[in-house]
Amino acid sequence: MTIMATLPGKLNALRVLLVDDDDFMLDVVEEMLLQLGIEIVVRARSGTEALTLTATAHLPFQLLISDLDMPEMDGIQLVRHLADLKFEGALIILSGADTRLLDTVGNLLREHKLNYLGAVQKPIDQADLLAQVMKVSEFSSTVPVAARVQSQLLMLSVDELRAGLDGEAIEPFFQPKISASGHSVLGAECLLRWRHPERGLISPLAVIPVAEAHGLIDELTLVLFTKVMAHLGEWTRQGHALKVSVNISMDSLKRLDLPDLLAKIARHAGVEPKQVILEITESRLMNNLASSLEIISRFRLLGFGLSIDDFGTGYSSMEKLKQMPFTELKVDRAFVFGAASDPVARAIFQSSVDLGHALGMQVVAEGAETQEDWDLVMALGCDQLQGYVVAKPMPAKDFIDWKTSWDKSVVLAPNRQN
């Protein structure tokens, strides 16, 4: 059945390049696009022809829709060449391939920094095609994703960073971690926020890379850690039994006095190291393994917990777990959010939980956002839960109020889930 739909005017004016080696399929998809109100559709019968048209077009194509399985140059090869041409339009893949292959191709496009909208399975349903085309409005037709993200982040200058380290710019936010089964609040992860006098609250992604690049990451870590310990010490004196996780940059794991220094800061604030979990990101761990083993071992000797963060996204994971005394494994959100409907993500999630437990570690699911995510975390036997389904990161002044309210709700309704 044909679906007559009205697209926004700017989408009606899209310049579309349609790539498929099958003339019949070109006819079908072009007709669907015309029925949606898109009038500028250029056809290419091969990847080679598509590249020529892309490189020589007087006006750039804003949307490229391509088959995967084509002779001479398939859609996967075409993607690589489009990345070389710095193609700035959006892309939709048409294919009868299985879901796992399409997911892999989607990851490939993202790695190439291309504006990937999604895949439409063959035989093509016009409603599915419409849903993908509507996403074009999320992308600029002239600015690629990477450039947009960079402009949105507006990285701090070194001078701004140095000035902020001496002032009140650094503010820790706290995202709760709860027991996946009993729902009690176990603690929180500290997340860096930076308050800029003109731009307001700034993401750590605009701060940490600058600090690492200019040798200021140790100073940033110490200022943040001192503030976090002050809050945790106050909460402890108020009678709250909590553990707080703090991220440690791999660049800081070259400093031999770091374990003693952090233990001194913690105890000065009235905090025992056993109340603190230091999170280390897996994807960078192997880069400095030799120089880090001594420091990491001394952290554990002093009583700090150690968490391997973003587990499953890096390399040589098994080797790291074998060599280092981690007490906690955090499953990356890529394998938690939506895993209930993604068999591959669910399998990785389950194996991570089993592995962590086999090694005597607590397993934390981060990035849970829906009721389905929470249900799966419980079903797989994960120990702790962290994500928007529980609460967003919040300032320290709000955290204890939130915890008090949550604790009351758990007592009144012990099976509560948001």
LOTIZA-620190 format. One line per field, with one value per residue (C-alpha): residue number from 1; x, y, z negated. Coordinates in steps of 0.001 Angstrom, whole numbers. Each point is the difference from the previous one (the first is absolute). Layout:
<atoms>
num NUM;...
X X;...
Y Y;...
Z Z;...
</atoms>
This chain:
<atoms>
num 1;2;3;4;5;6;7;8;9;10;11;12;13;14;15;16;17;18;19;20;21;22;23;24;25;26;27;28;29;30;31;32;33;34;35;36;37;38;39;40;41;42;43;44;45;46;47;48;49;50;51;52;53;54;55;56;57;58;59;60;61;62;63;64;65;66;67;68;69;70;71;72;73;74;75;76;77;78;79;80;81;82;83;84;85;86;87;88;89;90;91;92;93;94;95;96;97;98;99;100;101;102;103;104;105;106;107;108;109;110;111;112;113;114;115;116;117;118;119;120;121;122;123;124;125;126;127;128;129;130;131;132;133;134;135;136;137;138;139;140;141;142;143;144;145;146;147;148;149;150;151;152;153;154;155;156;157;158;159;160;161;162;163;164;165;166;167;168;169;170;171;172;173;174;175;176;177;178;179;180;181;182;183;184;185;186;187;188;189;190;191;192;193;194;195;196;197;198;199;200;201;202;203;204;205;206;207;208;209;210;211;212;213;214;215;216;217;218;219;220;221;222;223;224;225;226;227;228;229;230;231;232;233;234;235;236;237;238;239;240;241;242;243;244;245;246;247;248;249;250;251;252;253;254;255;256;257;258;259;260;261;262;263;264;265;266;267;268;269;270;271;272;273;274;275;276;277;278;279;280;281;282;283;284;285;286;287;288;289;290;291;292;293;294;295;296;297;298;299;300;301;302;303;304;305;306;307;308;309;310;311;312;313;314;315;316;317;318;319;320;321;322;323;324;325;326;327;328;329;330;331;332;333;334;335;336;337;338;339;340;341;342;343;344;345;346;347;348;349;350;351;352;353;354;355;356;357;358;359;360;361;362;363;364;365;366;367;368;369;370;371;372;373;374;375;376;377;378;379;380;381;382;383;384;385;386;387;388;389;390;391;392;393;394;395;396;397;398;399;400;401;402;403;404;405;406;407;408;409;410;411;412;413;414;415;416;417;418
X 0;1383;441;-616;1995;823;3616;1145;858;3746;-173;-2045;2913;2574;2528;128;2454;-1479;2488;-951;1069;-3602;-2060;-3261;1071;1064;-3463;-1759;1973;-66;-3783;-264;2114;-2053;-3179;1531;449;3733;495;3783;1098;3147;642;3282;314;3323;2214;2461;-2682;-1203;3484;344;-3367;856;3362;-1271;-3443;-535;-2003;807;-2369;-1651;-1101;1533;-2027;2028;-314;2754;329;1143;2568;3177;-159;-2292;-1601;2628;2792;-2074;-201;3785;323;-2760;1934;3111;-2071;-1204;-3612;-2124;-3475;-2037;7;-2623;867;-2374;631;-1411;2980;-475;-283;3463;1696;-2054;960;3655;-306;-1691;2962;2348;-1765;180;3706;439;-1807;-2749;-3574;-1622;-3781;-754;-806;-3157;-516;-947;-2731;-386;-2956;-764;-798;3483;1593;-1986;1112;3657;-411;-1660;3250;1787;-1269;2241;3079;1333;387;3332;1697;1178;-745;3528;213;-3414;915;3270;-1726;-2630;2667;2065;3063;1371;3137;3070;-249;-3641;976;2825;-2194;-2795;2317;666;-3658;-3439;-441;348;-3207;-589;-3364;-1165;-1939;-1483;936;-2608;-291;-1622;-2005;-722;-11;1871;2382;3561;1810;624;2414;1568;-124;1925;-1898;1581;-1822;1034;-798;-1520;-870;-1462;392;2518;444;3178;637;934;2292;1819;1678;1418;1313;1608;1527;1637;1194;-2704;-1950;1648;-930;-3553;-336;1269;-2300;-3014;959;419;-3474;-1558;1629;-1290;-3566;432;1483;-2958;-2493;1830;-246;-3718;-320;-201;1912;1088;2784;966;1695;2501;1477;3783;1710;2551;2345;-20;1073;3620;211;1521;-1173;-3632;-1295;1417;-1178;-3604;-72;1204;-2658;-2724;978;345;-3667;-1046;-253;1591;1459;-2377;-2834;1569;-21;2463;-1283;2453;-1189;710;624;3192;1236;2486;1726;1800;-247;3590;234;-3477;243;1918;-2344;-3157;1285;748;-3507;-1385;2555;-1226;-3618;-1366;-2428;927;-2508;641;-2258;-1722;731;-326;987;3786;2532;1684;-2679;676;3699;-690;-2386;2602;2804;-1734;-1781;-3340;-2890;-2730;-896;-2178;-1785;-47;-3362;383;-793;-2640;-2284;-2414;1611;-3398;-799;3551;1096;3667;214;-1877;2433;2985;-1732;-710;3538;1434;-2160;1027;3668;-41;-1667;2393;2872;-1661;-859;-3064;-1621;-1574;-2276;382;-2148;-3318;-2752;-3247;-2111;1021;3673;-658;-1913;2851;2618;-1913;-627;3704;999;1926;873;-384;-1835;866;-1808;-2813;-2594;1115;1140;2070;3270;-735;1854;1193;-2571;-2802;1411;-817;-3505;-495;1426;-2265;-3042;1065;659;-3493;-1589;1895;-1233;-3583;173;2971;-612;-46;1509;-145
Y 0;3404;2437;3606;2186;3673;754;3361;2406;-179;-3791;233;1934;-2672;-899;-3797;-2420;-3488;-2853;-3544;-2342;-1196;2235;-1333;896;3449;486;-1178;2154;3068;-291;-243;3121;1889;-971;1406;3308;-229;1229;1;-3638;-926;-3672;-1897;-3663;-633;1250;1339;2068;1244;1217;1818;1711;933;1479;1980;1156;3746;-76;-2656;-2894;275;-3635;-3149;-3209;-3049;-3745;-2119;-2969;1376;-1253;1928;2053;-1061;2341;-641;1032;2998;1142;90;2127;2351;530;821;2559;1394;-483;2229;-1188;-2636;-3693;-2741;-3618;-2276;-3704;-3450;-943;-1281;2371;-732;930;3192;899;-522;2179;2660;-64;280;3125;1569;-818;1814;3025;-204;1116;-3407;64;-3721;-3018;-976;-3715;-1373;-479;3700;1312;3634;704;-1234;2143;3032;-511;100;2954;2025;-267;2180;3071;-1004;650;3132;-323;1803;-844;-3544;-1594;253;3715;659;-1849;1888;3352;-896;-1012;3162;-1407;2026;1972;-771;3406;-646;-3381;1418;2798;-2411;-2309;2853;927;-1570;-1226;-3687;-1515;-3696;-1450;-3351;-2740;-2581;-3671;-2337;-3659;-1657;-2344;1838;3477;1571;2865;-1302;3133;2105;689;3434;1765;3156;3139;3366;3270;2611;3663;565;-3424;-1551;-3708;-1664;-3670;-1736;-889;3653;13;-3312;-263;3521;-907;-3201;1738;2734;-1959;1300;-3219;-766;3417;-328;-3473;1152;3024;-2112;-2852;2409;1438;-3451;-1193;3085;-883;-3695;807;2212;-2656;-2603;2196;341;-3775;-903;-3180;728;-773;2503;-792;2436;-270;10;939;-2472;2972;270;-3619;973;1873;-2337;2040;86;-2839;1592;3438;-1089;-1999;3083;2228;-2558;-464;3746;278;-2796;-2639;-3436;-1183;-2990;2498;1058;-1846;1191;-534;-659;-54;-3304;1428;1783;-2452;-1956;3145;490;-3458;-451;3361;-352;-3410;1279;2940;-2062;-2696;2612;1450;-3404;-425;3263;-1179;1842;-1886;-274;-28;-797;2466;-364;-3731;-1602;3059;-388;-2642;-2908;108;-3493;702;3158;-1771;-2705;2442;2645;-151;1470;-221;1275;-421;2613;-1246;2745;1551;-1266;-3477;1104;2582;-1798;-3399;-1535;196;-520;-3665;781;2752;-2215;-2867;2279;1444;-3466;-1245;3121;-574;-3660;852;2693;-2307;-2851;2352;1108;3494;2162;646;3376;672;3609;1872;-1674;2331;-1967;-2426;-2708;714;-284;-3250;-1496;1131;-1898;-3024;-376;169;3272;1485;3739;2378;3507;2102;2393;-2630;664;3627;2444;1405;2764;2594;-1087;2227;-1976;-3490;-657;1433;-2377;-2929;722;83;-3178;-1857;851;-1208;-3309;-572;760;-1946;-2395;-1186;3519;647;3305
Z 0;920;-2865;917;-2370;-152;-790;-1361;2801;-573;375;3166;1480;-831;2669;-122;1609;351;552;1046;2802;488;2321;-1404;-3543;1166;1512;-3171;-2425;2260;247;-3787;-402;2570;-1848;-3166;1799;716;3548;490;297;1934;784;81;1050;-1742;-2787;2547;1717;-3390;-901;3319;-465;-3587;932;3009;-1166;327;-3247;-2619;-613;-3397;-172;1485;-5;972;372;-1571;2339;3372;2527;828;-3215;-2839;-2482;-2674;2355;1062;-3631;-292;3131;-1166;-3221;2053;1918;-3347;1049;-2248;895;-1817;919;12;769;1940;-374;-449;-2205;-3540;-2927;-1412;3268;235;-3572;881;3107;-2131;-2385;2981;1246;-3434;-239;3298;-1566;2603;-717;-137;-404;33;2155;1872;565;3395;1111;-719;-1943;722;-3649;-979;2679;-1133;-3606;1054;2369;-2763;-1989;2543;-1840;-2930;2136;1600;3761;-69;-3311;-792;-3347;-1389;750;-1535;-3166;-286;493;-2605;-2501;467;-1708;-2882;687;-2073;-1654;-945;-1407;-2113;-1306;-873;-1918;-2409;-414;-366;3561;-884;-1334;-635;994;-1377;1782;-2402;50;-1473;-827;3007;-2217;-3242;1596;-2927;756;-189;1076;3054;2812;-32;3355;801;920;775;-668;2525;-810;3443;1417;-3122;-734;2340;814;-1226;3653;504;-3022;-543;3443;-469;-3444;1299;3002;-2113;-3011;-2345;-542;-3359;-1361;1322;-1543;-3402;-145;958;-2354;-2936;580;313;-3217;-1835;1014;-794;-3400;-844;1132;-2084;-3097;693;-212;3686;864;3554;2434;2665;3312;1493;3480;240;3249;1293;335;-3807;-456;579;-3287;-2585;-2993;1161;-2253;-3165;1060;635;-3251;-1907;1592;-773;-3644;-534;1041;-2364;2722;-2;3337;-75;593;3299;3320;2635;3542;2808;3596;1735;3467;-1154;-2579;2086;1242;-3328;-1527;-1177;-1736;-1493;-1691;-3044;-564;461;-2350;-2678;355;-946;-2795;-1520;202;3039;2234;3666;2831;3638;1800;3395;17;3420;2033;-163;884;-1790;-2704;-1298;-398;-2023;-2332;-545;-773;-2094;-3388;1054;-2447;2328;3662;1683;3108;2609;877;3576;-1346;-2526;1600;2314;-585;-774;3725;1301;-244;660;-2650;-2439;551;-638;-3073;-1395;617;-1680;-3088;-169;461;-2674;-2500;808;-888;-3237;1250;-435;3402;731;2980;1091;2471;-869;1172;221;-1988;2476;-764;-3741;402;2007;-2548;-2680;2210;809;-3664;224;-3409;493;2281;1141;2580;799;-939;-3586;154;2001;-1367;-2494;-2099;-3426;-1727;1659;-393;-3676;412;2924;-2008;-2959;2249;1793;-3256;-1250;3224;-173;-3559;1033;3258;-69;3562;1353;3423;1858
</atoms>
